[in-house]
Amino acid sequence: QLVESGGGLVLAGGSLRLSCLASGNIFRILHMGWYRQAPGKGRELVALITSNGNANYADSVKGRFTISRDNAKNTVYLEMNNLKPEDTAVYYCNTADTMTAIRGIYDWGQGTQVTVSS
């Protein structure tokens, strides 16, 4: 089970920090990712963190978003800075082996809405 939180409404240029709590006892060996789905668009992976902490990002968020994890808390985070209106989407976490992943091994959580106003 995945539970995302931390979304909200912010002005362009603002920041948010998303959290995702995962259930189970294998979290520490999983590569985790943050996906997003904007209205009328497909779900895309924007950030991935490997089990040993290496991070990768989509070009659209590189330099603005930072993914991190706390294995002791079964939690993955997404720090989002300099937000843009085009970042508006529902954000989900799940496992992700590569930056081309479109789904993970968990059922999708409810996601957390991020809305960036200009």
C-alpha positions in Angstrom: 0.0 0.0 0.0 1.2 3.5 -0.8 0.0 6.7 0.8 1.1 10.0 -0.8 0.8 13.4 1.0 2.1 16.9 0.9 0.4 18.4 -2.2 -1.4 21.7 -2.4 -1.9 25.0 -4.2 1.1 27.2 -4.7 2.1 30.1 -6.8 4.6 29.7 -9.6 8.1 29.8 -8.1 7.0 28.2 -4.9 8.0 24.9 -3.3 6.3 21.8 -2.0 7.6 18.6 -0.3 5.8 15.4 -1.1 5.9 12.2 1.0 5.0 8.6 0.2 4.7 6.0 2.9 5.0 2.4 1.6 3.9 -0.7 3.4 5.8 -3.9 3.7 9.3 -5.0 4.7 11.2 -4.9 1.4 11.1 -1.2 0.8 14.8 -0.8 1.3 15.6 -3.0 -1.7 13.2 -1.3 -4.1 13.9 1.3 -6.6 11.2 4.0 -6.1 9.9 6.7 -8.3 7.5 9.7 -8.4 5.1 9.7 -11.2 2.6 12.4 -12.2 -0.5 12.6 -14.3 -1.7 16.0 -15.6 -5.3 16.4 -16.8 -5.8 14.7 -20.2 -2.4 13.3 -20.2 -0.8 9.9 -19.5 1.2 9.1 -16.3 4.9 10.0 -16.5 7.8 9.2 -14.3 9.6 12.3 -13.2 12.1 11.1 -10.6 13.6 7.7 -9.6 15.8 6.8 -6.6 17.6 3.4 -6.5 17.8 1.2 -3.5 21.3 2.6 -2.8 20.3 6.3 -3.2 21.2 7.1 -6.8 18.7 9.5 -8.4 17.6 10.2 -11.9 15.2 12.9 -13.2 13.2 13.7 -16.2 14.6 16.6 -18.2 11.4 18.7 -17.4 12.2 18.7 -13.6 16.0 18.4 -13.5 17.6 21.0 -11.3 14.2 21.8 -9.6 13.1 18.5 -8.0 15.0 16.3 -5.6 14.0 12.8 -4.7 15.2 11.2 -1.5 14.3 8.3 0.8 14.4 7.2 4.4 14.5 3.4 4.5 14.0 3.4 8.3 10.6 5.1 7.7 9.6 3.3 4.5 9.2 6.7 3.0 10.3 8.4 -0.2 10.2 12.2 -0.6 10.0 14.7 -3.5 11.3 18.2 -2.9 9.9 20.5 -5.6 11.3 24.0 -6.0 10.7 26.7 -8.6 7.4 25.2 -9.4 5.8 26.0 -12.8 2.1 25.9 -13.9 3.1 22.9 -16.1 4.0 20.9 -13.0 0.2 20.9 -12.1 -0.8 17.2 -11.8 -1.7 14.4 -9.4 1.6 12.9 -8.1 2.0 9.3 -7.3 4.8 7.1 -6.0 5.5 3.5 -6.9 8.4 1.3 -7.7 10.4 2.2 -10.9 13.3 0.3 -12.3 14.2 2.7 -15.1 13.2 6.2 -16.3 10.9 4.6 -18.9 8.8 2.8 -16.3 5.0 3.5 -16.6 3.9 1.5 -13.6 5.2 -0.2 -10.5 4.5 -3.3 -8.5 2.2 -1.7 -6.0 -1.4 -0.8 -6.6 -1.6 2.9 -7.2 -2.4 5.0 -4.2 -4.8 8.0 -4.2 -2.0 10.4 -5.2 -1.6 13.9 -4.0 -2.8 16.9 -6.1 -0.2 19.7 -6.9 -1.6 22.8 -8.4 0.7 25.7 -9.5 -1.0 29.0 -10.2 0.6 31.7 -12.3 
